[in-house]
Amino acid sequence: MTDQSRDELKGKVLHLTDLVAYQEGTIASRMIVNRPAGNITIFAFDEGESLSEHTAPYDAVVNVLEGAAEVCVGGVTSRMVGGETIIFPANVPHAVTAISQFKMALIMIRG
């Protein structure tokens, strides 16, 4: 998505779940904010898809928009459903697995 198409979203009421569609056998994403201070990306996971364990050098906030997922942060696994939020601390290993199709907003804060 270009900066121009991201700018077209500004000032409008959005349903985040409508910004990215499920795709069979994969994870689809759409970055809606991309700034030096951080970014916001909406993800749609097909059932069983996952992001393997990794770390990031900055905090990340995950808000599950719909569906269900299993998240693992620092070796602790939790089940999350739509409406729930978790913070992935900087430099702590984390992973996400779709229990069902699910959508999430990922907000990454740099600095």
N, C-alpha and C positions, 0 to 999 in steps of 0.2 A: 504494500500500500504506500503510495506516495504521500509526502507532506501535504500536497494540495488536497488529496482525497480525505486525509485525516482532518484537515481544516474544515471540510464540508460538514463534519459531524458537530463542530463547535456550535454552542448556543441552541442545540436541538435536544428535545427530550428523547432519550434512547432507551430501548429495551435491550440490554446487553446480550441476552440470549438470542436475539434476532440478528446479531452482527456476524455470526459464524455458524455454518451448517455442519451437521454431522456428515462424515464421509466414511463409508464402510472400510474397516480394516486399517484405519489411520487416525492421526491426530491433526485436526485442522486448526489454524490460528489466524488471528487478525490483530495486528498492533494498532491501537487507536490513539495512543499518545507516545511520542518518541522525543524525549528531551534529554539534555546532558544530565539533569538531576535525576532522571529515571524514566520508566515507561510503563504503559498499561497494555496488556495483551489479553485478548479473550481466546480461550481454547475450547474446542469441542472434541472430546475423546470418544471413540467408539468403544463399546464394551470390551474389556480385556486389554486395551492398549495402555501403555505406561511410559513414564519418563524414568529411566534408570537412576539409581543413586548418584548424586553429584553434589558439588558445593558451589556457592557463589560468594564473591567477595563483599556482598552487601545484603541487607535485609530484604526479604520479599514477603508480601502479604498475599495469601490465596483466599479468595472468596468463592465457595462453591455456589453456582447459580442455579443448577438443577441436577438431578440424578444423584449418584452415590460414588464415592471414591475411598480408597484406602491411602493414607499418607503415612510416611515414615520419616520422622525427624529425630536425628541423633539416636537412632536405634529404638525409638518408641513409636509403635504403630497405632494409628487411630482411624476409625471409620468416620467419614464426613458425609453429610447430605446437604441439599440445597438450603441456603441461608446461613450456613456455618462458615467461620473464618479461622484461619491459622496463620501465624507468623513464622516464617522460616528464618532463623537468625543467620547472620553472615557467618560464613566459614563452617557451618554445621551441615553434615551430610543429610540429604533429604531425597525422597522419591515419591512418585504418585502413580497409582494404578486405578483404572476405571473398574469398579464393581459392576456398574451398568453404564450405559451411555451417560456421560455427564459433561457439563460445561462449567468452566471456572474463569474468573478474572484473576490475572496475575499482575500485581503492582510491585515493581522493583524500584527501590529507593537507593540511589548511589550517594556516596559521600558520608 
